[in-house]
Amino acid sequence: MHKYMRAIGFSKIESWKKLQELLTEVVVNSDRRAIATNKDDLMLGEFCKDFAPGLGVSVCGGFDEEEKFTYEYYYPYLTGTGITSTEDITVERHAEKDSYAGVCDDINVGITLIFFVKDSLPYVKAQTAGKLPVVGTTLTLSGLSVQGTVIMPLYKEERQMNTVRKNRQERRNLLAAARQGDEEAIETLTTEDMDTYNAIHHRARTEDIFQIVDTYFMPYGVECDQYSVLGEIVAVRMTQNDITGEQIYVLTICCNELTFDVAINIMDLFGEPQVGKRFKGIIWLQGQINFPENA
């Protein structure tokens, strides 16, 4: 059973029978469905049903010669809002099933983002038609969490905020130059990272780490699409699962200058989320690739 089903309000599905009933409901009464033929000439299908605004379950599988659908896997999802990144995206198929992982080198984060690709059939269609790579795609990230905490913000004066913005812009310029093979930029970044590590290591002996670090985005565990994040909450809404009645927070957070939505069951969030406070938690990162209309 999918670990992150509880993030969309299904915390009490404890048997395979109940799960199969839910998946059947998704396929039979889906809100959205898509069909595509992959490069191996197999017909794939994806059925999605919302159980709260922007939150739902997707069932994916294939059709046989008699057009009978057999499900291969399912996943809970959160439909994100806005555009998180305009950087180029690489997509790779998972080894064990017809699902996909996306890779994005966003310059704001400083690491390679790996995410689970939602609504993958538009990509499959483009791949089958030989239209890859598609120019002008954007990325909307979202996350599901089953473990989160609300912590207080860091107080900053306007002078400090201006300094932070200036330093971030200088770092982005260095990262862009390093991507082009600029050895001086690479050496400068390496030196800055070492100085930052030493400064944090020294201050952490006497100060709370969350009074030093304002935001972070780090890989978590052994699965490549799960991350530990700390970011500022910029919007909050509460919704409710139509079937279970469980309440869910959908938080819009700004983390390392990336803005994306995170859904978490109210039972799994410690603290009361408010705009300006910070969210600290573990997320399963999803991404929707937005293809241009003429693609």
C-alpha positions in Angstrom: 0.0 0.0 0.0 1.3 3.4 -1.0 2.9 5.2 2.0 1.7 8.6 0.9 -2.0 7.8 0.6 -2.5 9.2 4.1 -1.3 12.5 2.9 -4.4 12.9 0.8 -6.8 11.7 3.5 -6.7 7.9 3.2 -5.0 7.0 6.5 -7.3 4.1 7.4 -7.2 1.9 4.3 -5.9 -1.2 6.1 -6.9 -4.0 3.7 -6.2 -5.0 0.1 -10.0 -5.4 -0.4 -10.7 -1.7 0.5 -7.8 -0.6 -1.7 -9.1 -2.5 -4.7 -12.6 -1.0 -4.2 -11.0 2.4 -4.1 -9.0 1.8 -7.3 -12.0 0.4 -9.1 -13.9 3.6 -8.1 -11.1 5.7 -9.7 -11.2 3.8 -13.0 -15.0 3.5 -13.3 -15.8 7.1 -12.2 -12.6 8.9 -13.1 -12.6 12.7 -13.5 -9.9 12.6 -16.1 -8.5 9.9 -18.3 -5.8 9.7 -20.9 -4.7 7.0 -23.4 -1.5 6.8 -25.4 0.5 4.2 -27.4 4.2 3.9 -26.4 7.1 3.1 -28.7 6.6 -0.6 -28.1 3.1 -0.2 -29.6 1.4 -1.0 -26.3 -1.7 1.0 -25.4 -1.4 2.7 -22.0 -4.1 4.3 -19.9 -4.2 6.6 -16.9 -7.4 7.3 -14.8 -7.4 10.1 -12.3 -10.1 11.0 -9.7 -10.0 13.9 -7.2 -11.2 13.2 -3.6 -10.5 16.8 -2.6 -9.7 19.9 -4.6 -6.4 19.1 -6.3 -5.9 15.9 -4.4 -6.6 12.4 -5.7 -5.5 9.0 -6.9 -4.2 8.0 -10.3 -4.5 4.4 -11.6 -2.2 3.5 -14.5 -2.0 0.4 -16.7 -2.5 -0.9 -20.2 -5.1 -2.3 -22.6 -4.9 -5.7 -24.2 -6.1 -6.7 -27.7 -9.7 -6.9 -26.4 -9.4 -3.4 -25.0 -9.6 -4.7 -21.5 -7.8 -2.5 -19.0 -5.4 -4.0 -16.4 -3.9 -1.8 -13.8 -0.1 -1.9 -13.2 0.3 0.7 -10.4 -1.3 3.6 -8.7 -0.2 6.7 -6.9 -1.7 9.6 -4.8 -1.2 13.1 -6.2 -1.3 16.7 -5.5 -2.0 19.1 -8.4 0.5 21.9 -8.0 -0.1 25.5 -8.8 2.1 28.0 -10.7 5.5 27.4 -12.4 8.3 26.1 -10.2 11.1 26.0 -12.8 11.8 26.7 -16.5 15.0 24.7 -16.6 15.5 21.8 -19.1 14.1 18.5 -17.9 15.4 15.0 -18.6 13.0 12.0 -18.3 13.8 8.4 -17.7 11.5 5.4 -17.5 11.6 3.3 -14.2 13.0 -0.2 -14.7 10.1 -2.2 -13.2 7.0 -0.3 -14.6 5.8 2.2 -17.1 6.3 5.2 -14.8 8.9 7.9 -15.2 11.4 9.9 -13.2 12.2 13.5 -14.1 15.6 15.2 -13.6 16.0 19.0 -13.4 19.2 20.9 -12.7 17.6 24.1 -11.3 20.3 26.6 -10.6 18.5 27.9 -7.4 18.7 24.6 -5.6 22.3 23.7 -6.3 21.5 20.0 -6.6 20.0 17.8 -9.2 16.2 17.5 -8.6 14.8 14.0 -9.2 11.0 13.7 -9.1 8.2 11.4 -9.9 6.5 12.4 -13.2 2.7 12.9 -12.8 0.5 12.7 -15.9 3.2 11.0 -17.9 1.2 10.2 -21.0 1.8 13.5 -22.8 5.5 12.7 -22.5 4.8 9.2 -23.9 2.9 10.6 -26.8 5.7 13.1 -27.6 8.3 10.3 -27.4 6.3 8.0 -29.7 5.8 10.8 -32.2 9.5 11.5 -32.2 9.0 15.1 -31.0 11.6 14.9 -28.2 13.2 17.1 -26.9 10.3 19.6 -26.7 11.4 23.2 -26.5 9.6 25.5 -24.1 8.5 23.1 -21.4 8.0 24.3 -17.8 7.8 22.3 -14.5 5.3 22.4 -11.7 6.5 20.7 -8.6 4.4 19.4 -5.7 5.0 17.2 -2.7 3.2 14.8 -0.4 4.3 14.6 3.2 3.5 12.2 6.1 5.8 13.9 8.6 6.1 17.7 9.2 6.6 20.4 11.8 5.8 24.1 11.8 8.6 26.2 13.2 9.0 29.9 13.8 10.6 32.2 11.2 13.9 33.9 11.4 13.8 37.6 12.1 15.7 39.6 9.5 16.3 43.3 9.1 15.9 44.9 5.6 19.6 45.3 5.4 20.2 41.6 6.0 17.6 40.7 3.5 19.2 42.8 0.8 22.6 41.2 1.6 21.0 37.7 1.3 19.4 38.6 -2.1 22.7 40.0 -3.3 24.7 36.9 -2.2 22.1 34.6 -3.8 22.3 36.4 -7.1 26.2 36.3 -7.0 25.9 32.5 -6.3 23.5 32.0 -9.2 26.0 33.8 -11.5 28.8 31.6 -10.3 26.8 28.4 -10.8 25.9 29.5 -14.3 29.6 30.1 -15.0 30.6 26.8 -13.5 28.1 25.0 -15.7 30.0 26.4 -18.7 33.3 25.0 -17.3 34.7 28.2 -15.8 37.4 26.8 -13.5 37.7 30.0 -11.4 33.9 29.9 -10.7 34.2 26.3 -9.7 37.1 27.1 -7.3 35.2 30.0 -5.8 32.1 27.9 -5.2 34.2 25.1 -3.6 35.9 27.6 -1.3 32.6 29.3 -0.3 31.0 25.9 0.5 33.9 24.9 2.7 33.8 28.3 4.5 30.0 27.9 5.0 30.4 24.4 6.4 33.1 25.5 8.8 31.0 28.5 10.0 27.9 26.4 10.5 29.9 23.7 12.3 31.4 26.3 14.6 28.1 28.1 15.4 26.1 24.9 15.8 28.0 24.1 19.0 26.3 27.0 20.8 23.3 27.9 18.7 20.1 26.1 17.5 20.7 24.9 13.9 17.4 26.3 12.8 18.4 29.8 14.0 21.3 29.5 11.6 19.8 27.8 8.6 16.9 29.6 7.0 16.0 27.1 4.3 17.3 23.9 2.8 16.4 21.2 0.2 18.3 17.9 0.7 17.9 14.3 -0.5 16.4 12.0 2.1 16.9 8.3 2.6 17.7 5.9 -0.3 14.8 6.8 -2.6 15.9 9.5 -5.0 12.6 11.4 -5.2 12.2 12.0 -1.4 13.6 15.1 0.2 14.0 16.8 3.6 12.9 20.4 3.2 12.7 23.6 5.2 11.0 26.5 3.7 8.9 29.6 4.4 5.1 29.1 4.2 3.7 31.7 1.8 0.1 30.4 1.6 -2.2 28.0 3.5 -5.4 26.3 2.7 -7.3 23.5 4.4 -9.4 20.9 2.5 -11.2 17.7 3.3 -11.3 14.3 1.7 -14.8 13.7 0.3 -14.9 10.0 1.3 -13.0 9.8 4.7 -13.7 13.3 6.0 -10.0 13.7 7.0 -8.7 17.2 6.9 -5.6 18.1 4.8 -3.4 21.1 4.8 -2.1 22.3 1.4 0.9 24.6 2.1 2.6 26.7 -0.5 6.3 26.9 0.6 9.3 28.8 -0.7 12.4 26.7 -0.3 15.8 27.7 -1.8 13.8 30.1 -4.1 11.7 27.3 -5.4 7.9 27.7 -4.8 5.7 24.6 -4.7 2.7 23.1 -2.9 2.9 20.4 -0.2 -0.1 18.4 1.1 0.0 16.9 4.6 -2.7 15.2 6.7 -3.6 17.4 9.7 -2.8 14.4 11.9 0.8 14.3 10.6 1.6 18.0 11.1 2.9 19.3 14.4 2.0 22.9 14.9 -0.4 25.4 13.3 0.7 26.6 9.9 0.6 30.3 9.2 2.0 32.5 6.5 5.5 33.6 7.5 6.3 30.6 9.6 8.4 27.7 8.2 7.6 24.2 7.3 10.1 21.4 8.1 9.4 17.9 6.8 10.0 15.0 4.5 8.3 15.1 1.1 7.8 12.8 -1.8 8.5 15.1 -4.8 6.2 15.0 -7.8 6.4 17.0 -11.0 4.1 17.8 -13.9 5.8 18.7 -17.1 3.9 21.5 -18.9 4.2 21.1 -22.6 3.6 24.2 -24.8 0.3 24.2 -26.6 1.8 23.8 -30.1 4.0 20.8 -29.0 
